[in-house]
Amino acid sequence: MEGYPDSSQTVYRALRSARACFHAWLFRVSSEREIIGKDIDRWTEVLGGGRGSLAAPKGGLVRLIARYPEFRTLFHYRVAKERRLGIKVLLELAKRCYRPLESLYIETPSIGPGLFIQHGFSTIIAAKSLGENCWVNQQVTIGFSSVDDCPTLGNNVSIKAGAIVIGDIMIGDGAVVGAGAVVVKDVPPGSTAIGVPARIIDRGAAKTAE
């Protein structure tokens, strides 16, 4: 809405806030409020505009819900853990106002705060768990190599575009999986995995290659 008169921007912001009212209510009453607040902080920090605040998160939340379907999909995932009927009803109403990204699938029992999903098109996140402040790009598959084995990701792990990470493996803290890599073995903390099948290179070599 840049370039429009101030009055038009005001109307637009009011309509955007009204559509996101169910999300704002869900945030207020959800038992996942603290972790969602940390998601808001991380996304706001990465995308610009300063950090959010649990004391006054509404502006940041509304902006993220309205503009980033990847964030709202993560938000819906967080809230869906609630078993209270009222929360479930509110969530369905919220989804009608702002739909999740249909090609982004999050099927992971435990995801730490601060997960950032960049361009989440055609992405599957089906791990045992993800740590804090992970980063996942588009067309990524994190999932199963058989019926009951899938990866575990530590803290601050980054999975680049088009990467495939499958099987009962561990991606250590601070590890990077390069674009298009296929990872079927453990990646040590702080390491970088590239290639098909992936091989481990040290971080210095990875920077040189870039």
HELIX and SHEET records of a PDB file:
HELIX    1   1 ASP A    6  ARG A   19  1                                  14    
HELIX    2   2 CYS A   21  VAL A   29  1                                   9    
HELIX    3   3 ARG A   33  LEU A   47  1                                  15    
HELIX    4   4 LYS A   58  ARG A   67  1                                  10    
HELIX    5   5 PRO A   69  VAL A   79  1                                  11    
HELIX    6   6 LEU A   85  CYS A   97  1                                  13    
HELIX    7   7 ARG A  203  ALA A  209  1                                   7    
SHEET    1   A 5 LEU A 104  ILE A 106  0                                        
SHEET    2   A 5 THR A 123  ILE A 125  1                                        
SHEET    3   A 5 THR A 141  GLY A 143  1                                        
SHEET    4   A 5 ILE A 164  ILE A 166  1                                        
SHEET    5   A 5 VAL A 182  VAL A 183  1                                        
SHEET    1   B 4 SER A 110  ILE A 111  0                                        
SHEET    2   B 4 SER A 129  LEU A 130  1                                        
SHEET    3   B 4 THR A 152  LEU A 153  1                                        
SHEET    4   B 4 MET A 170  ILE A 171  1                                        
SHEET    1   C 6 PHE A 116  ILE A 117  0                                        
SHEET    2   C 6 TRP A 135  VAL A 136  1                                        
SHEET    3   C 6 SER A 158  ILE A 159  1                                        
SHEET    4   C 6 VAL A 176  VAL A 177  1                                        
SHEET    5   C 6 THR A 192  ILE A 194  1                                        
SHEET    6   C 6 ARG A 199  ILE A 201 -1                                        
END                                                                             
